[in-house]
Amino acid sequence: MLTIEEFEFAWQYMLDKYNVRNNSFLAQIYENRYKWAKPYFKGKFCAGQTSTQRSESGNSMLKRYVGSSCPMHQFVQMYQQLQFDREEEESREELASKRDGRLIKYNIPLEAHAARVYTRNMYEKFGQLIFDSGNYVAAEVIPQMRYVTKHVRADRREKSEKVEFQVDVLRNGEEYICECGLAEHMGMICPRIIRVSSASIDSILFKLCESLSSSPSDARINATDSSDTCASFPSTFRGPHGIPKTSSSVDRIKSSSYCNAVGQSPPQV
């Protein structure tokens, strides 16, 4: 989603490129940019709808049922039929989403959770966001609280495109806020948040792996007598053996080290 900095840069670039700095119309609409430019109301939830798209879509559906010279009593009947058909389509999509399995492509906890709660279409869109998250690297600024993500191909991006984004982690990882505002505006987390959430889980796994490597005998005793080690991970991120679910070959090696420390067999992948 376009940020305020990207919009301002692109606007100034447009004025210089086409030599229209003295254009009165452009100057007027720029003064009112807070009312129409998308970056200035990115914190408002719109579910991906823009301008009059929702009303135009509603009018288009209604025209398929009701003619321009339709009497009022017939209009009411056809409108009820429209509502019934829409609800039937939604129910059919929900049933198909529950019946048909999802293909887990990236093997990360967020993807498994999305496969349970999203419909087929939304899951495909979320899968694209997961794929795009691979274009970013995350650096920890404040431990477990603030990260800076940067595009790995920053040199190939347009000058007006932002390549670094700040992501804040609130309430011990229960909420993530990216300055792009996509989650607040559309209701779906952005690739930067996906990358940061994976990075924060990886850092926890690395610390766990280091503690097990330093004193495996103590770790075996503690893990056998108590489930605190695994209980520190949310249930969403735990596997069948109580081991944190992992998303790469490196993580699977860490899980195997954990299994060896507690005297269990690692899960088959």
N, C-alpha and C positions, 0 to 999 in steps of 0.2 A: 504494500500500500504506500502511496506517495506521502512523504513527510513534508512538513512546512519548509524545511531547508531546501529540499529538492524542488518544491513548487516555486519558491522565491528565486532560486538560481535559474530555473528553466524560463521563468517569466522575463527576467532581465536579459537572458540570452536571446529570447525571441524578439524583444524590443530592439536589441542591437543588430541582430541578423537581418531583420526586415526594415530597419530604420524607421520605426513607428513610435518613437518616444514622445512625439508631439501630437499623437492621435488622441483626440478628446474622448472618443468612445472608450478606448482601452484604458485611459486614465480614470474614467468614471467607474467602470466595472472593477478596476483594481482597488479602488477605494472601498468597494462593497464586497471584496473577496471573502470576508468573514461569513457572508451569507450564502455563497454558492461554491466556493472552492472546497473540495472534499477534505484536504488535510486539516482544515480548521474546525471540522466537527467530527473528527475521527473517533472521539470518545463517545459518540452517540450510536446506539445500537440500531442498525438498519437492516440486518440480515442479508446484506449483499444487494439490497434494492437501491436504485439511484433515481433521482428526479421524480418523474411521474410514471415510472415503470410499473409500479404496482397497480395503479388505477387503469393504465392502458391495457395491462394484461387481463384485468378483471372485465373491462369492456369487451375485449376480444373474445373471451370465453362466453360472455352473455349474448353476444351477437349470434353465436352458433345455435342458440336456443330460442331467442326471441327476435321477431322481426320489428321493423321500425313502426309499423301500423298495428302492432299487437294490442288488443284491448286489455284493460287492467286485470280482469279476473284470469285471463290466460297468462299474463305476465307473472302473476303470483304462482300459478301452477308450474310454469316452466322454470321459474327461479328455484322452486323447491326441488324440481328434477335435477337442476344443475348442482345444488348442494348434495343431493343424494349421490350423484355420479362422482363428485369430487371425493366424498367420504369413502365411496367404494374403491376408488383408485388408490387412496391412501392406505386403506385396509389391505388391498391386494399387494401393495408394495411392502408393507410391514410383514405380511405373511411370507412373501418371497424372500425378504431379507432374513427372516428367522429360519426358513427352510433350506435355502441355499448356503453352502459353506463359503467362508472367506479364504482367499489365498493370502497367507502371511508371507510377505516378500522380504521384509527387513528384520524380522525377529527381534523387535524391541517391545518393551512392556506397553508403551503408548499405543502401538499398532494393535496389539492383542485386545486392549481395552476398547479401542475404536471399533474393532470388528464386532464387539458385543453390543454396542450402543448405537452405532450409525446404521442408516439404511445403505443399500448398495451404492447409490449415486454419491452420497456424502462420503462413504468410505473410499471411493475412488478418488475423490477430490483430496481427502486427507492423505491418501497414499502419495499423491503428487507433492504435497507439502513435506512429507517425510523425505522424499527423494531430493527436494530442493534444499533441505537442511544439510545435506552433504557438501554444499557449496560454502559452508561457514565453519570457522574455527572459533572456539570460545576461550577467553582468558579470564581468569578469576581476579576481580579487583578487590572486593571485600569477601572473605571466605563465606561461602554458602549464602551470600546475600546479594551480591552484584557482580555481573559479568559483562564483558564487552565482546561482541561477536564481530568478526570481520570476514568479508567475502574473499575466498581464496583466489579468485580471478579478478581482483580489483583493477588490474591494468587493462582488462578487456571491457570494463563497464563504461557507460557514457559518463561524461563529466558531471552531468546533472544528477546522476544516480548516487545515492548514499551507499557507502560500502561498510560502514561501521554503525552498529546499533548497541544501545545499552539495554540490558535486561535485568530487572530487579526481581529478587525472590523474596516473597513475603510469607510470614506465618509458617516458618520452617518447611518451605517447599509446597505449601498448599495453594499458593497463588503466584503466578508469573506475570510480569508486566513488561512488555517491550515498547519502546518508544515509537515503533511504527503504528501502533494502535489497531492492528488488524483484528485481534481477538475481541476488543471492545466494540468494534464497528460491525464485524461480520459474525462473531460468535464462534470462530474457529481459530485455534492458535497458529501462530506464524512459524516459519522454518527456524527462526532464531530461538524461539522458546523451546522447540523440539530439540535443537542442538544443545542448549544450555541444560535442559532437564536430563539429557543423556550424559552430559559432561559431569553434572553433579553426582549422578549415580555412580559413574566410573570412578570419581575421586573417593567415594565411600568404599568401593570395592578394593581400590588400591591400598587404602589404609588397612582394611581388613586382611588383605593378603600379606601385607608387610608384618602385621602383628602375628599372624599365623606362622610366617617364615622365621621370625625371631625366636619364638618359643612354642614350637609345635606340641610339646608334651603338656604345657600348661593350657594351651588352647584346647587340646583334646579333653582334658578334665573339665574345663569350664563349659565347653560345648555339650559334654555328656550330661553334666549335672544341671545345666540351666539352658533355657531357650532364649535368653536375653539377646544373644548375638543375632539370631535370625529374627527375633521379634522386633528389632529396631528397624527392619524394613517393612514398608506397607505390604499388605497382603497382595496387592496388585503386582508387586515386583518379586514375589516368592514363588519358587517352583515346587514340585511334588515332594522334594526332600527338605523343604524349608530353606533351600539355597536361593539367593537372589537370582532372578532370571537375568540372562545375559544376552548381549547383542552382537558379539564378535568372537573370533577365534581366541583372541587374547583373554576375553572375559570367560570363555569356556575353560581355558587353562587355569584361571583363578578359581573357578568353581571346582575343578578337579583337585586343586591344592587344598581347598576347604574340605572336600569330602575325605581326602586322605587323612587330614588332621583329626576329623571327628570319627573316623573308622567306618565311613559309609562308602558305598559304591557310587560313582558319579552317574548322573542321569544320561541315558543314551540320547544322542543328538542325531 
